[in-house]
Amino acid sequence: MPPAFAAAHYLTAFGSDHLHAQVLLLLNSVRYDWSVGLVLFRIHLVLLGCLVYRSGYIPRILGILLAIDGSGWMINSLRPYLYPRAHLGFILLTSVGELFFMLWLLLRGWKIQEPTAHS
């Protein structure tokens, strides 16, 4: 049986309404899986903020902004699951931490000197 015939056979096994519902279900599941997968990136931002805060050569305010940024994005990505009716449009303002960190790395980050070991 050629592959084209097998695909046509499966398409006729269900009605078009069933196929449309199944495609919509799969598209929605990919969106939710992507949202949950980005929670790991949000955790990364919080941990990066903690590391930047503890380092001595990057301004501490950038670490605070990165930790706030990761927390804000995490709240925003978990909103459909934890509190679906809440309006949290203001949380997108927390993303300025990433912007400031990127600008600092571009403008000043290349001038960082390695710390010397004190013996």
N, C-alpha and C positions, 0 to 999 in steps of 0.2 A: 504494500500500500504506500503510494508516494506521500511525502509530508504535506503537500498542498491539499490532498484529499482528506488526510487525517484532521487537518485544521478545519476544513469545511464541515466535516462530520461533527466535530465538537461544537462548532458554532450553531449547528442546527439542533443539537441535543437539547438546548435550553432556548427559551423564548428570548426575544430582544429585551424585554423588561428585566429579566433575570440577569442578563449579561450587563446591562447598564447599571443595575444596582451593585453588581459585583465589582465593576470597574470603579464606581464611586466609593465603595467601601475600601478598596485597595489604595486609591488615591488619598483618602483621609487617613488611612493607617500609616502611610509613608510620611505624611505631614506631622502626625503625632510622634512617630518614631524619631523623626529629625529633631523635633522640639525637645524630646527627652534626651537625645544624644548630645545636644548642645549644653545640657546641664554639666557635663564633664568639662566643657570649655569654660563655663562660668566658675566652676570650682578652681580651674587653673588660674583664672583672673584673680580670685580671692587669694590664692596661695602666692601668686606673683606679687600682689600688693603687699602681703606680709614680708616677703623676701626683700622687696624694694625698701620697705619701711625699716627693716633691720640693717640694711647695707649702709655703709657710711659715706658712700660717694654718689648716691642718687638722692635728690631731695625727698624728705619724708612725706611731704604733702602729696607727691606722686603715688607713693605707696598707699596712702589713705584713699586717694581718688580711685586707684585701681581696685581696692577692696570694696569700696562703695559701688563701683561700676559692676563688678562681678556679682555682688549681692542683688543689685537692681535688676540685672539681666536674668538672674536665677528666679527672682520673684516673678518677673514678667513671663518667663517660659513655663513656670509651674502654675500660672494663673488659670488656664483651662481646667486643671485637675483639682486644685485646692479651693479656689474661689472664683467660679466662672462668671458671676454677675458683677464683680468689682470692676470699676473703671480706673485703670492704672496707666493712662497715657503719659502722665508726668514722669514715669520711671525711665522713659527714654532719655531724659535729661542727664541721667547718671553716666551716659556713655562718653562724657567729656573726659573722663579719666584716661581712656584709651587714646584719645586725640592728643592730650597734653603729653602723655608718655611717649607717643610716637614723635611728636615735635621735639621733645627734649632729647630723645635718642638721635634724631637727625641733626640738631643744632649743637648739642653739647656732648653727646654720648661718645663720639669718636675721639674726644680729648681725654677720656678717662685713662689714668695711669694705673698700672697694677700696683697694689699695695706691697710695700717691701716688708720682708720678715724682720722683726726686731729680735736679734739674738742676744 
